[in-house]
Amino acid sequence: MNTRLHDPFKTAFDSLDEFADLISQVLMCPITIEDANHRLLAYSTHDERTDPARISTIIGRRVPEKVINQLWKEGTIPALLKTQDPIRVKNMNDIGLNHRVAISIWKQDEVIGFIWAIEIDKLLTEEDFILLKKAADAAKNKLLQLQTRKNKKEERSQELFWKLLTGHLKTTEEIVDHFHSLQITPPASFAVLVFQFQENISNKVEQSISYLLKTNQRIKITLYTIDCNQLILLVSATNLESPFNDLDQFAKYFVLQMRERYGIKGIKPGYSSIFEDHQKTNKAYKESLSVLSIKEKFPLDTKDIFNYQKLGIYQILDMILEKRQTDAYENYSLKRLHEYDEKHNSNLIETLEVFLNKDNNINDAAKELNVHANTLNYRLKRITEIGEVNFKDPNQKMVLYLDLKLEKYQRI
């Protein structure tokens, strides 16, 4: 039997970097060791041979997002999450990835890390694959120690986040002290972003969420926590040139990746205004919940709105409704149009709402209603006559628009 098949990794090592060097010496190729979220934990230092993807990983201390996305598309990462055997990864020049072999590091039925071996001058043999499995097994305990320390910090981070969300911390000094005790720099500006799932978030789904958040390189997530069916994030808006656009794009990206990678559908995002005072985290949280509440009541009208600032009049519907109810107000034009629709089984109210929603654009409104433009013009003429509506008066149109939304708001 080949002597190389004895276990060279049954030895004490002080650090993962030292262990990466040992694997590199045994397999005669460059080695990197990552955690389950592709953050770099260690890499072999005695070998100058490498590729652009490895260089970027070492410099950034984590695998570049474009590399992670490509490895998902090519099926490499899904395969690594299912098997304890080494997997050969083909050359991908477009993302700077040379031929390599990867293996998962497992704790029972959970992947806690990966070892990557770059095949520069030679291809790894079946014997090398056996040795790589031994290396993965030997690395497990070291990764578990790191994971325990990380989990304790995450628990303390979540505790801080809930204190912020509930307004428990009263002074800026107290808040900053809590951040610094966790070695976290509080962002100069921030928003609270909430993703609402259709069902309560299970442990398995939580692992997928954690992976996606920690491999994301689009925005900086300072804190996050989970509450039943909601994922709540404190995201930094510092250095974002177009924060609303950037947060919109991240929200869409997260929803898309959860659906494509894990088959989880129907996630709704909502996020707050941008704040600089962390004492207003509670206010930001309430704004995000308000966005989700409005999106639930007006799904079609708000399907492309995720941000509180862009809710427009939906921000103040509650206040207007309270005023209307106190005054026992009734919109005369809408009353006449409702009576006409009921008597003649027509749909002038729907026509009016769609026309106003489409900002008085005849073609867009006709397309939405699935009628000819001439038919729409006839209906608008009847609305003018029956409801005494003047479409050239912006004040009347604004009140009609508001009262139509209030009617729908009360029906829900």
N, C-alpha and C positions, 0 to 999 in steps of 0.2 A: 504494500500500500504506500502511496506517495506520502512522504513525511510532511509535506505542506498541509495535509488535511488534519494535522493535530490542531488544537485550538490555540492560536497565538494571542488571543484576546483575553484569556483567563489570567489577567494580571492587573495589579492595582495601577491606576493612573490618577493623577492629581486634577487634571482638567480635561474638558472635551477637546481642546486644541491639541493637547498631547496625544489624545486617543485618535484624532483625525490624522495626525502625523504617523501613528503606528499603522493605521489601515492603509495609508498611502505607501508606506514602506513594504507592507505585505503584498499588496495588489499591484504595486509599481505604477500608480496613476494618481492624479490629483483628486482630492476628496473634499466634499463639503457636507456638513451636518446641519439640518434645519429643524425647527419645531414644526408642529402640525399646521401652523399658519404661514409657513415658508419664511420665517424670520431666521436669519443666519445665526447659528449657535457656535460653530467652529469650522475651521478650514485648514487643510494641510499647508504648511509653509515651506517645505523643503523641495518644492517642485515649481519651476518657472513656467512649465507648459500649462496652458489654459485656453479658454475661449471667451469671447465678449460677454456672454451671459454670466459666466462665473465672475468676471471682473466687476460687472455692474452689481452683482449680488454682494460681493465683498465690500465694495465702496459704499453701497446703500444700506448694508447690513440686512437686506432682505431681497428676495427674488423680485425682479421687476414685474409689474402688473401685466405687461404685454406677454411676458414669458409664461406666467401663470395661466392667462386666458388661452394661449395657444396650446398649452399642455392639457387643459380641460377639453378644448375642441378636438385635439388629436386622440383623446381617450386615455392619456397617460395617468393623470391624477385619479379619475374614476377607477382605473384598474388598481392603482396603488392603495386605494381605500378598501379594496376587496380581497387582496391577496397578501400573504406573508412571503411570497417568493420574489426574487429580483425580477425587474422588468427592463428590457432593453429599449432605449429611446433613440429613435432615428435622428439623423442630422437635420436641423432646421436652420438653414443659413439666414433666412429672412429675420430671425430673432437672435442670431448670433449663438446658436446652440449646436455644439458638436455632438457626435455619437457619445452616449453615456449609458450607464446602468444605474437604476434607482431601486431602492428597497425601503419599505415602510418599517418603522419601529413601533411595535405594538405593546400595549398594556391590556392584556385579556382581549376584549373585542373592540378596543379603541386605538386608533392611530395617534401616536403622540409625537411623531417626528419622521424624518427621512434622511437617508444617506445617499449621496450622489457620487458616482465614480465616473470621471471623464475618460473615455477611451481615446487616447491620443496616438500612441505608437503601436498599440496592440488591442485586440478584442479580448475581453475577459472570457475565460473558459468556464466549463461546468464546475471545475474545482474551485475557481475564483468565486463562482456564485455561492458555493457552499460556505466558503470563508466569509463572504459578505453577509450571509444569514447569521453566522456566528458573531460578526461584528455588530449587527443590529440588535441581537440579543444582549450583548455585553453593554451596549450603550443605554439600554432601557433604564437601569437604576439611576444613572446620572441625569437622564431627562426627567424622571419622576421627581427627583429632588428639586430640579428647577421649576417643574410644574407646580409643586406644593407651595413654593415661595410665591409664584405668580398668582395662584388661586387666592392666597391670603391677601395679597395686594388688591386683587379685583374685588374681594368682599368689602374691603375698606373703601375702595373707590365707589362702589355701589351705595354704601352707607352715606358717604358724602353727597352723592347725587340726590338721594332721596331727601336729605336735609335741605338741599337747595330747591328741589322741586316743591317741597311743602312749606318753604319759607321759614324753616327752623333756625337758620343762621341769620342773625340780625344786623351784623356790622361787616363792612368790607374787610376790616382787619382780621376778623374771625374767619371769614371765608378764605382769605389769602393764606392764613396760617394752616387751615385744613388742606388746601391744595399743596402747599410746600411740604407738609408732613408726609405726603404721598409722593413727593418728588415729581409733582406735576406742575407745569407752568400754566396758570389760568390764562385763557385766551383774552386778548384785548377787546375783541368783539365776538359775539356768539349768537347762535340761534338754537332753539329746541326743536328737534325733528322727531315726529312720532310716526311709526309704521303700524297700521292696524291690520292684523291678520284675521281671517275668517273664523279661526278656532284658537283656543288657548295654545300657547307655544310649548311644545313638548321638549324634553331634554335633547332628543335627537335633532329637532329643528333648531334648538338653541345652539347646538354645536355648529350647524351649517351657517347660522347667522354670525356667530363669532368668527368663523373662518372667513366669511365674506367681508366682514368689517375690518378684520386685521390684515387682509391682503389688499384691501382697497388703498389706492394711492392717489385718489382724486381729491378728497378733502380730509382734514384732520379731525378725528373723533376723539374728544377729550375724555368723555365719560359716557357710559351706556348702562342701561338696566332693562329688565323685562317685567311687565306687570300683566299677568293673565294673557290676553291676546294682543298686547301692545309692546313694541320695541321702542324705547325712548332713548334718544341720543342728545348729548350736548356737543354741538359741532362748532368748530372754530371758523369764524368768518374773517379772521385776520389774514391779510395779504390776498384775499380774493378780490379780483378786479371787478367782477360782476357777481356779487354773492347770490342774488336771487336766481340768476341763470345757472350758476355753478351748482347750487343746491337743488334746483329743478332737475338738472342733468344727473346728479348723483341719485336722487330719489327714483328717477326712471330706470337708471342703471341697476340699482338694488332690486327693484321689483322684477325687472327682466331677468337678472341672474338667478334670483330665487325660483323663478318659474322654469327657466331653461335648465339649470343644473339640478334642482331638487324637486321640480314638479309642484311647487307651492304657488297656487294662484289666488287672485282676488285680494292682494295686499294693497291697502290704500295709504298713501303718505300725506302728511300735513305738517307744515312747519311755521314757526313764528316770525315776527319781525326780527331785525338785527338789534341786539342790545350790547351795551358796554358795561353796564352795572350788574354784577352777578347777584345782587340783591333782588333783581327783577327776573330771576330764573323761574320763579313761581308764575309770574305774569306771562312769560314766554310759553310755559307749559300750558297754561289756560288758553292761550291763543291757538296753539297747535290742536288742542282738543276741540276748540270752536271750529277750526277748519274742517276737521273730520266730521263733526256734527252736521255742518252745513252741507258737506259733500254727500252725506247719507240722505239728507232731505231733498237736495237738488242735484242728483247724480249727473244728469245730462247737461245742465247749465254750468256745472263746475268741474266737468271731467278733466279739463286741462289746467285747473287751478289747484296748487298745492300750498301756496303761501298766504298767510293772513293778510298781508298788505294788498294782495291782488283780489281779495274777496269783494272789494267795492262796497256796494250798499248792503251786501249780506252781513257785513260786520255789525250793522246797526238795526237789523230787522226786529230784534227783540224790543228795543227802545221805541221804535216806530209803532209796533203792534200794541205796546202798552198805552201809548198816547191815543191811538185809534180807539181802543177799547174804553179808555177813560172818557173820551169825548162821545162815545157811541156813534162814531162817524160811519157813513156809508157813501161810497163813491157812486154818484148819480149815474154817470155814463156806464159803468160796469153793471149796475143794477138793471138798467134798461136793456143792455146787451144780453145779460143772463136770462131775462124774461123773454126776450125775442127767441133766443136759442131754444129755450124750453118749450115754447109754444110752437115753433116751426121746425123743431128737430134739426137745427142748423149748427154751425160751429164758428160763429163770429168771434167768440172769446178766444178760442184757440188761434184763430187767424191773427187777431190783434196781438196776442202774446208773442207768436213767432215773428211777426213783422217788427215788433219793438226789439225782440232779442237779436234780430239780424240788422239792427241799426237802420231801419227803414229801407233796406235794400230789397227792391222788388224781386230781382232774379234769385237771390239767395233764399228769400222767404218762400217764393213759389216752389223752388226745388225742395226745401224742407217739408212743405205741405203736400208736395207731389201734385201740384195743379199748374195749369197754364198761367202765364203772367196776366193775361186778360181776365181770367177768372179771379185772380187775386185782386186786380184793380176794381172789379165789380164789387167784391166783398168789402174792400176798403171804403168804397163809396157808400155802401149800406151802413157800415160802422159809423161813418161821418154823419149820416142822416139820423140813424136811430139813436146813437149815443151822444149826438151833438159834440163829436170829437173834431178838433182842429189839429190836423197833423203838422201844421206849420208853427204850432205853439209848443216850444220845448218844455215849458213848465207843466202844461197839461199832459204831455207825453211822459214826462218824468213821474208825475203822480200816478198815472195809469200803470206804468211799469212797476212802481213800488207796490201799489195795491194789488196788482195781479200776483206778485211774489208773496205778499202777505196772505192772500187767499189760499195759495198753495201751501204755505208754511203752516197755516192753521188746520189744513186738512190732514196733514201728515201726523 
